[in-house]
Amino acid sequence: MTSLAAVTGRFQPFHVEHLELVQRALGEFDRVVIGVTNPDSRSLQAHPNSAHRHKPEANPYTYWQRYRMITAALGECGLVDRVEVVPFPLDEPSVWAQYIPLHAIQFVRVYTPWERSKVERLRDGGYEVRDVQPGSSKPLRASDIRASLAGDNDAAWQMLVPGSIVGMLEPVLPDSGRSAG
């Protein structure tokens, strides 16, 4: 059997630390499945360890937009042949194995109580989880990228995402939580 790892997240947007985690998993495993959580508006649910993950403004990009961002970043690095991108309904553990096989080793970088609870949820659902220690004490947050993108300082956010997706990101419309265009 080919060794398999997984990385899951909202990827709103996919940024350089997400890519680094995928590359780290590929350094140890033959293949990686990237599971995109909150794949549609029906999957947005409040969690006690995260005050914002379920809000529309924290989820401006559709599954399709995130899929395209991720595959563009993987293509830029020459990794697209070793990675699959799938939806991953994080709040429906009964169907997880239909998207990511239970023998996949989940890679999770833990900064906050949210990630700690995610590790426990994945373990409770039958996955082995690799708790990846952060490289710094402060995480790169997609919400900071979205805020910078909505402002006038283009250079700030462009350094935080893979170069191949810079042109794919658009400002978030404040009234709808969806991206422009």
ROZA-712523 format. One record per residue (C-alpha): x, y, z; residue number from 0. Coordinates in steps of 0.2 Angstrom, whole numbers. Last residue first. Example, Ala and Ser with C-alpha at 12.3 -4.5 7.8 and 13.67 -1.06 7.14 Angstrom:
// ROZA-712523
X / Y / Z / resi
68 / -5 / 36 / 1
62 / -22 / 39 / 0
//
This chain:
// ROZA-712523
X / Y / Z / resi
-80 / 194 / -47 / 180
-78 / 200 / -29 / 179
-76 / 187 / -15 / 178
-90 / 182 / -4 / 177
-93 / 187 / 14 / 176
-109 / 196 / 8 / 175
-109 / 214 / 14 / 174
-90 / 216 / 16 / 173
-86 / 210 / -1 / 172
-69 / 201 / 0 / 171
-55 / 207 / -11 / 170
-50 / 196 / -25 / 169
-37 / 182 / -25 / 168
-33 / 172 / -41 / 167
-19 / 184 / -46 / 166
-9 / 180 / -31 / 165
-12 / 161 / -33 / 164
3 / 156 / -42 / 163
14 / 166 / -31 / 162
10 / 155 / -16 / 161
2 / 166 / -2 / 160
10 / 176 / 12 / 159
21 / 188 / 2 / 158
6 / 194 / -8 / 157
-3 / 199 / 8 / 156
9 / 213 / 13 / 155
13 / 219 / -5 / 154
-6 / 224 / -8 / 153
-7 / 236 / 6 / 152
-23 / 246 / 1 / 151
-35 / 235 / 12 / 150
-47 / 221 / 7 / 149
-31 / 210 / 4 / 148
-24 / 214 / 21 / 147
-40 / 209 / 30 / 146
-41 / 193 / 20 / 145
-22 / 189 / 23 / 144
-25 / 193 / 42 / 143
-40 / 181 / 42 / 142
-30 / 168 / 33 / 141
-19 / 168 / 49 / 140
0 / 164 / 49 / 139
3 / 157 / 66 / 138
13 / 166 / 80 / 137
25 / 155 / 91 / 136
35 / 150 / 76 / 135
39 / 133 / 67 / 134
23 / 126 / 74 / 133
24 / 108 / 81 / 132
16 / 95 / 70 / 131
3 / 84 / 79 / 130
4 / 69 / 68 / 129
-14 / 61 / 69 / 128
-19 / 43 / 67 / 127
-37 / 43 / 61 / 126
-51 / 34 / 69 / 125
-64 / 47 / 71 / 124
-59 / 50 / 89 / 123
-42 / 54 / 83 / 122
-49 / 66 / 71 / 121
-59 / 75 / 84 / 120
-45 / 75 / 96 / 119
-33 / 83 / 84 / 118
-47 / 96 / 79 / 117
-49 / 100 / 98 / 116
-31 / 104 / 99 / 115
-32 / 114 / 83 / 114
-46 / 125 / 90 / 113
-37 / 127 / 107 / 112
-24 / 136 / 97 / 111
-7 / 134 / 89 / 110
-7 / 116 / 83 / 109
-1 / 111 / 66 / 108
-11 / 95 / 60 / 107
-5 / 81 / 49 / 106
-17 / 67 / 47 / 105
-10 / 50 / 44 / 104
-21 / 41 / 31 / 103
-26 / 24 / 36 / 102
-44 / 30 / 38 / 101
-46 / 34 / 20 / 100
-50 / 52 / 16 / 99
-67 / 56 / 7 / 98
-78 / 41 / 11 / 97
-68 / 38 / 27 / 96
-75 / 55 / 33 / 95
-93 / 50 / 31 / 94
-98 / 46 / 50 / 93
-86 / 61 / 55 / 92
-99 / 74 / 49 / 91
-93 / 90 / 56 / 90
-77 / 91 / 47 / 89
-85 / 89 / 30 / 88
-69 / 85 / 19 / 87
-70 / 91 / 1 / 86
-56 / 83 / -9 / 85
-39 / 88 / -16 / 84
-27 / 74 / -21 / 83
-8 / 76 / -20 / 82
7 / 67 / -28 / 81
4 / 72 / -46 / 80
1 / 91 / -41 / 79
18 / 92 / -33 / 78
28 / 102 / -45 / 77
30 / 117 / -34 / 76
20 / 129 / -46 / 75
8 / 114 / -49 / 74
4 / 112 / -30 / 73
1 / 131 / -29 / 72
-11 / 130 / -44 / 71
-20 / 115 / -37 / 70
-23 / 123 / -20 / 69
-29 / 139 / -28 / 68
-41 / 130 / -40 / 67
-48 / 119 / -26 / 66
-50 / 135 / -15 / 65
-60 / 143 / -29 / 64
-71 / 128 / -32 / 63
-74 / 126 / -13 / 62
-80 / 143 / -13 / 61
-70 / 158 / -6 / 60
-77 / 170 / 7 / 59
-77 / 158 / 22 / 58
-73 / 169 / 37 / 57
-86 / 182 / 31 / 56
-99 / 169 / 31 / 55
-96 / 164 / 49 / 54
-93 / 146 / 54 / 53
-75 / 148 / 58 / 52
-77 / 164 / 68 / 51
-78 / 160 / 87 / 50
-67 / 145 / 87 / 49
-65 / 133 / 102 / 48
-84 / 132 / 106 / 47
-88 / 127 / 87 / 46
-101 / 136 / 76 / 45
-106 / 127 / 61 / 44
-104 / 131 / 42 / 43
-106 / 114 / 33 / 42
-122 / 120 / 24 / 41
-113 / 134 / 16 / 40
-101 / 123 / 6 / 39
-84 / 114 / 7 / 38
-82 / 119 / 26 / 37
-67 / 109 / 26 / 36
-56 / 106 / 11 / 35
-47 / 89 / 13 / 34
-29 / 89 / 5 / 33
-25 / 71 / 2 / 32
-6 / 67 / 2 / 31
4 / 54 / -7 / 30
21 / 45 / -5 / 29
23 / 50 / 14 / 28
37 / 57 / 24 / 27
43 / 73 / 14 / 26
26 / 73 / 7 / 25
19 / 78 / 24 / 24
32 / 92 / 26 / 23
27 / 98 / 8 / 22
9 / 98 / 13 / 21
13 / 108 / 29 / 20
24 / 120 / 19 / 19
9 / 123 / 7 / 18
-3 / 127 / 22 / 17
11 / 139 / 29 / 16
12 / 148 / 12 / 15
-6 / 151 / 11 / 14
-22 / 143 / 4 / 13
-36 / 157 / 6 / 12
-48 / 154 / 16 / 11
-39 / 137 / 16 / 10
-53 / 129 / 27 / 9
-42 / 115 / 33 / 8
-36 / 97 / 31 / 7
-19 / 89 / 28 / 6
-19 / 70 / 25 / 5
-5 / 57 / 23 / 4
-4 / 41 / 13 / 3
9 / 28 / 11 / 2
6 / 17 / -4 / 1
0 / 0 / 0 / 0
//
